[in-house]
Amino acid sequence: MRFEHKYPLNYQQEWAHLFKPDYAYLDVRLSIRELKNVFVNHYGLVIKNGLLVKGCAPNIGHTKYDDDNFYYRHWRKGIEQLLVCKYGKSLPSIKLDDNKKYLLIHSPWFSYYFWLTECLPRLLMVKEQLKDVVLIYPEGWKNINYVNDTLDLFPELEKIIIPADNHLLVKNLIMPEVKPWTPMLIPEHVLDVRNFLFEHTKSTSKENLNIYISREDAKYKKVINESEFEGTINKYGFQKVIMSDKSLFAQIDLMRNTNNLIAITGASLANLLFIKEGATLFDLTNNMYLYDRKYKFHFKKILDILNGNYVVEFCKPIINKSLPDIAMYDIEVDLKVIENDLKKYLTN
């Protein structure tokens, strides 16, 4: 399936390097691999015959899609752990039952974004086989509501809880492959997740909502002039919401009734999978991304798949050198710019 690349509604020519058409996903063919006698480390990396198995994690290919290639780092860590588990005693490992088939759907990086765009698509790839497999369930998932709320929708799926930092020796492993790069989106996967969760979400409203997702309860990456900002957007009918106190299904219901969304770039924008078709996102983005050629603006691609509209608001960062990543910086929104764009681009 192909989706058409769309430029931001407020596109400027000097942003051309940030918004190049990206059709690399068209060459991706993901398979369901049945592997024998493998080592699975606590992050979900798979080693067989001394090599890292293709498709067990993103960003391990040998292409120019992204400058960050993690193959060697992942392989080195995995092979060291394998050797210590096999010949030493300092790392705990578990030999799983040889008579069962085990399903792996997680990999080294994990967040709400990865759950919706990587883990759940991998689970749906094998939905017809779930009664015959046991899911490898990391202990760390036990307190993640959106994980458990989703897995409750698969009552036939047996799980085995793997204690933290334990590695696995597995005779029979079912491993749906991961999309090759984290910023890449496979249109069929986006629509599969969207349609599956829509089927299990009761809609409480049919409104055309204007929503601002606030991070006022977060430690980092907040709008520092939020009170003035709210005063501006309230004139255009925006309601402030905080997602951290809402269940997965409440978030889905909110998004499927949202016409216009304002939010800071981050993992919560994975909820764009559930926004109304043709909706508009006003993406509050650190203007340091203007100079970061690695950033792929992958949330915009979800809107492209859903024929939505994208407006990028490059905001002044509040630089804090004590933070490890510019993505964590607070931002200050230019009120004149956002109001001008709201006047121009709101979806009715």
C-alpha positions as CSV (number, residue, x, y, z in Angstrom):
1,M,0.0,0.0,0.0
2,R,1.3,3.4,-0.9
3,F,0.4,6.7,0.7
4,E,1.1,10.1,-0.8
5,H,3.6,12.4,0.7
6,K,2.1,15.7,1.8
7,Y,4.1,18.8,2.8
8,P,3.1,20.8,5.9
9,L,0.3,23.3,5.2
10,N,2.7,26.1,6.3
11,Y,5.7,24.7,4.3
12,Q,8.6,26.9,3.6
13,Q,11.3,26.2,1.0
14,E,14.1,26.4,3.5
15,W,12.5,23.3,5.2
16,A,13.0,21.2,2.1
17,H,15.7,19.0,3.7
18,L,13.4,18.1,6.5
19,F,10.4,17.0,4.5
20,K,11.7,15.0,1.6
21,P,9.3,12.4,0.2
22,D,10.1,9.0,1.7
23,Y,8.9,5.8,0.0
24,A,11.5,3.4,1.4
25,Y,8.7,1.4,3.1
26,L,7.5,0.2,-0.3
27,D,10.5,-2.1,-0.5
28,V,9.9,-3.7,2.9
29,R,8.5,-7.2,3.1
30,L,8.3,-8.4,6.7
31,S,8.0,-12.1,7.4
32,I,7.1,-14.4,10.3
33,R,10.3,-16.3,11.1
34,E,10.3,-19.7,12.8
35,L,13.7,-20.1,14.5
36,K,15.3,-23.1,16.2
37,N,17.7,-23.1,19.1
38,V,18.3,-19.4,19.6
39,F,19.5,-17.1,22.4
40,V,17.1,-14.2,23.3
41,N,18.6,-11.5,25.5
42,H,16.5,-9.5,28.0
43,Y,15.9,-6.7,25.4
44,G,14.5,-9.1,22.8
45,L,17.7,-9.4,20.6
46,V,18.0,-12.8,19.0
47,I,21.3,-14.6,18.4
48,K,21.6,-17.7,16.2
49,N,24.8,-19.3,15.1
50,G,26.8,-16.4,16.5
51,L,25.0,-13.7,14.5
52,L,22.2,-11.2,15.2
53,V,19.0,-12.4,13.5
54,K,17.7,-10.1,10.8
55,G,14.4,-8.5,11.8
56,C,14.8,-8.9,15.6
57,A,15.3,-5.1,16.1
58,P,15.1,-1.9,14.1
59,N,18.0,0.1,12.9
60,I,20.4,-2.8,12.3
61,G,20.3,-2.7,8.4
62,H,23.1,-1.7,6.1
63,T,21.4,1.1,4.2
64,K,21.6,4.9,4.0
65,Y,18.1,5.4,5.4
66,D,19.6,6.4,8.7
67,D,23.1,7.2,9.8
68,D,22.6,5.4,13.1
69,N,23.2,1.7,12.5
70,F,23.0,-0.4,15.7
71,Y,24.0,-3.8,14.3
72,Y,27.4,-4.0,15.7
73,R,26.5,-2.6,19.1
74,H,23.5,-5.0,19.5
75,W,25.5,-8.0,18.2
76,R,28.4,-7.3,20.5
77,K,26.2,-7.0,23.6
78,G,24.1,-10.1,22.6
79,I,27.1,-12.3,21.9
80,E,28.8,-11.3,25.1
81,Q,25.7,-12.2,27.1
82,L,25.3,-15.5,25.2
83,L,28.9,-16.5,26.0
84,V,28.6,-15.6,29.7
85,C,25.3,-17.5,30.0
86,K,26.7,-20.5,28.3
87,Y,30.1,-20.7,30.0
88,G,29.9,-18.5,33.1
89,K,27.6,-17.9,36.0
90,S,27.3,-14.1,36.4
91,L,24.2,-13.7,34.2
92,P,20.9,-15.4,34.9
93,S,19.3,-17.3,32.0
94,I,16.2,-19.5,31.6
95,K,15.9,-22.5,29.3
96,L,12.3,-22.5,28.0
97,D,10.2,-25.6,27.5
98,D,11.4,-27.4,24.3
99,N,7.9,-28.7,23.6
100,K,6.3,-25.2,23.3
101,K,6.5,-22.5,20.7
102,Y,7.3,-19.0,22.1
103,L,6.3,-15.7,20.5
104,L,8.6,-12.6,20.6
105,I,7.1,-9.2,19.9
106,H,9.4,-6.8,21.7
107,S,12.9,-5.3,20.9
108,P,15.4,-3.1,22.6
109,W,13.6,0.2,22.5
110,F,10.2,0.5,24.2
111,S,7.6,3.3,24.6
112,Y,3.9,3.9,23.8
113,Y,5.0,4.7,20.3
114,F,6.9,1.4,19.9
115,W,4.0,-0.5,21.4
116,L,1.6,0.8,18.8
117,T,3.9,0.9,15.8
118,E,6.1,-2.2,16.4
119,C,4.9,-4.6,19.1
120,L,1.2,-4.7,18.4
121,P,1.6,-5.0,14.6
122,R,3.9,-7.9,15.3
123,L,1.2,-9.5,17.4
124,L,-1.4,-9.0,14.8
125,M,0.8,-10.6,12.2
126,V,0.3,-13.9,14.0
127,K,-3.2,-13.4,15.3
128,E,-4.3,-16.7,13.7
129,Q,-1.6,-18.7,15.6
130,L,-2.1,-17.3,19.1
131,K,-3.7,-20.4,20.6
132,D,-0.5,-22.4,19.6
133,V,2.2,-20.0,21.1
134,V,3.3,-18.6,24.5
135,L,4.1,-14.9,24.6
136,I,7.4,-13.9,26.1
137,Y,6.2,-11.2,28.5
138,P,8.9,-9.0,30.1
139,E,8.3,-8.5,33.8
140,G,8.6,-4.7,33.3
141,W,5.3,-4.8,31.4
142,K,3.3,-5.7,34.5
143,N,2.7,-2.1,35.5
144,I,2.1,-0.7,32.0
145,N,-1.6,-0.3,31.6
146,Y,-1.7,0.2,27.9
147,V,0.2,-3.0,27.4
148,N,-2.1,-5.1,29.6
149,D,-5.3,-3.4,28.4
150,T,-4.3,-4.4,24.8
151,L,-3.2,-8.0,25.7
152,D,-6.5,-8.5,27.5
153,L,-8.1,-8.4,24.1
154,F,-6.4,-11.7,23.3
155,P,-7.8,-14.0,26.0
156,E,-6.5,-17.1,24.2
157,L,-2.9,-16.0,24.4
158,E,-0.8,-17.7,27.0
159,K,2.0,-15.7,28.6
160,I,5.2,-16.5,30.4
161,I,6.6,-13.7,32.6
162,I,10.3,-13.3,32.3
163,P,12.0,-11.8,35.3
164,A,14.0,-8.6,34.7
165,D,17.5,-9.1,33.3
166,N,17.0,-12.8,32.5
167,H,18.2,-14.1,29.2
168,L,16.5,-17.0,27.3
169,L,17.5,-20.2,25.6
170,V,14.7,-21.1,23.2
171,K,14.3,-24.2,21.0
172,N,11.2,-23.0,19.1
173,L,10.7,-19.3,18.5
174,I,8.1,-17.5,16.4
175,M,9.5,-14.0,15.6
176,P,7.5,-11.6,13.4
177,E,10.1,-9.3,11.9
178,V,10.3,-5.6,13.1
179,K,10.0,-2.8,10.6
180,P,13.7,-2.0,9.7
181,W,13.9,1.6,10.9
182,T,12.2,3.3,13.9
183,P,10.9,6.4,11.9
184,M,9.5,4.2,9.1
185,L,5.8,3.5,9.1
186,I,4.2,0.6,7.3
187,P,0.7,1.8,6.1
188,E,-0.9,-1.6,6.5
189,H,0.3,-1.9,10.1
190,V,-1.0,1.5,11.0
191,L,-4.4,0.7,9.6
192,D,-4.4,-2.8,11.2
193,V,-3.8,-1.4,14.6
194,R,-6.2,1.5,14.1
195,N,-9.1,-0.8,12.9
196,F,-8.4,-3.5,15.6
197,L,-8.5,-1.1,18.5
198,F,-11.5,0.8,17.0
199,E,-13.4,-2.5,17.1
200,H,-12.8,-2.8,20.9
201,T,-13.4,0.9,21.8
202,K,-16.8,2.2,22.6
203,S,-17.4,5.6,21.2
204,T,-18.9,8.0,23.7
205,S,-19.1,11.0,21.4
206,K,-19.4,12.1,17.8
207,E,-18.2,15.6,18.3
208,N,-15.6,17.4,16.2
209,L,-13.2,18.3,19.0
210,N,-10.3,20.8,19.1
211,I,-7.8,19.3,21.6
212,Y,-4.6,20.6,23.1
213,I,-2.5,17.8,24.8
214,S,-0.8,19.5,27.7
215,R,2.4,18.2,29.4
216,E,1.9,20.3,32.6
217,D,2.3,17.1,34.7
218,A,5.6,16.1,33.0
219,K,9.1,16.8,34.3
220,Y,10.5,17.8,30.9
221,K,9.4,19.1,27.5
222,K,6.7,21.5,28.5
223,V,5.4,24.8,27.1
224,I,6.8,27.4,29.5
225,N,4.4,30.1,28.5
226,E,1.4,27.7,28.7
227,S,-1.0,30.1,30.5
228,E,-0.6,32.8,27.7
229,F,-0.7,30.0,25.1
230,E,-3.9,28.6,26.5
231,G,-5.5,32.1,26.4
232,T,-4.7,32.2,22.7
233,I,-5.9,28.8,21.7
234,N,-9.0,29.0,23.8
235,K,-10.4,31.6,21.4
236,Y,-10.5,28.9,18.8
237,G,-12.3,26.3,20.9
238,F,-9.5,24.2,22.1
239,Q,-9.8,22.0,25.2
240,K,-6.8,21.2,27.3
241,V,-6.4,17.5,28.2
242,I,-3.7,15.5,30.0
243,M,-3.3,12.0,28.6
244,S,-1.4,10.4,31.5
245,D,-4.6,10.1,33.5
246,K,-6.6,8.4,30.7
247,S,-6.8,4.7,29.8
248,L,-5.7,3.5,26.4
249,F,-9.4,3.3,25.2
250,A,-10.2,6.7,26.6
251,Q,-7.3,8.2,24.5
252,I,-8.5,6.3,21.4
253,D,-12.1,7.6,21.9
254,L,-10.9,11.1,22.3
255,M,-8.7,11.0,19.2
256,R,-11.3,9.5,16.9
257,N,-13.5,12.5,17.6
258,T,-10.7,15.1,17.2
259,N,-10.7,17.4,14.2
260,N,-7.8,19.7,15.3
261,L,-5.0,18.7,17.6
262,I,-2.2,20.7,19.2
263,A,0.6,18.8,20.9
264,I,4.4,18.8,21.5
265,T,6.4,16.4,19.4
266,G,6.8,13.1,21.4
267,A,5.7,9.5,21.9
268,S,2.2,10.6,22.8
269,L,1.7,11.6,19.1
270,A,1.5,7.9,18.4
271,N,-2.2,8.6,19.2
272,L,-2.4,10.1,15.7
273,L,-3.1,6.5,14.7
274,F,-6.6,7.1,16.0
275,I,-7.3,10.7,14.9
276,K,-10.2,11.4,12.6
277,E,-9.4,11.1,8.9
278,G,-8.6,14.5,7.4
279,A,-7.8,16.0,10.8
280,T,-5.1,18.7,11.4
281,L,-2.2,18.5,13.7
282,F,-0.4,21.6,14.9
283,D,3.0,20.1,16.0
284,L,4.9,22.2,18.6
285,T,8.5,21.4,17.7
286,N,11.8,22.5,19.1
287,N,13.4,24.7,16.4
288,M,16.7,23.0,16.9
289,Y,15.3,20.3,14.6
290,L,15.7,22.7,11.8
291,Y,19.4,21.8,11.8
292,D,19.1,18.1,12.6
293,R,19.0,16.1,9.4
294,K,18.5,12.8,11.2
295,Y,15.0,13.7,12.5
296,K,12.4,12.2,10.1
297,F,9.2,13.9,11.3
298,H,7.7,10.5,11.4
299,F,4.5,11.5,13.2
300,K,3.6,13.5,10.1
301,K,3.6,10.2,8.1
302,I,0.7,8.9,10.2
303,L,-1.3,11.9,9.0
304,D,-0.2,11.2,5.4
305,I,-1.6,7.7,5.7
306,L,-4.9,9.0,7.1
307,N,-5.0,11.9,4.6
308,G,-4.6,14.4,7.4
309,N,-3.0,17.8,7.5
310,Y,0.2,18.8,9.3
311,V,1.3,22.3,10.5
312,V,4.7,22.5,12.1
313,E,5.3,25.2,14.7
314,F,9.1,25.7,15.3
315,C,9.4,26.9,18.9
316,K,12.2,28.5,20.8
317,P,13.9,25.9,23.1
318,I,14.9,26.5,26.7
319,I,18.4,25.1,26.5
320,N,19.3,22.9,29.5
321,K,22.7,21.3,29.1
322,S,22.1,19.0,32.0
323,L,19.6,17.1,29.9
324,P,20.9,14.4,27.6
325,D,18.8,15.1,24.5
326,I,17.4,18.3,22.9
327,A,14.1,16.4,22.6
328,M,13.7,17.0,26.4
329,Y,14.0,20.7,26.3
330,D,11.1,23.0,27.3
331,I,9.8,25.3,24.6
332,E,8.3,28.7,24.3
333,V,5.5,29.1,21.7
334,D,5.3,32.2,19.6
335,L,1.7,33.3,20.2
336,K,1.5,35.5,17.1
337,V,2.6,32.6,14.8
338,I,0.3,30.0,16.3
339,E,-2.7,32.3,16.2
340,N,-1.9,33.2,12.6
341,D,-1.7,29.5,11.7
342,L,-4.9,28.7,13.6
343,K,-6.8,31.3,11.6
344,K,-5.5,29.8,8.3
345,Y,-5.5,26.1,8.8
346,L,-8.1,24.9,11.3
347,T,-10.2,22.0,10.0
348,N,-13.9,22.6,10.2
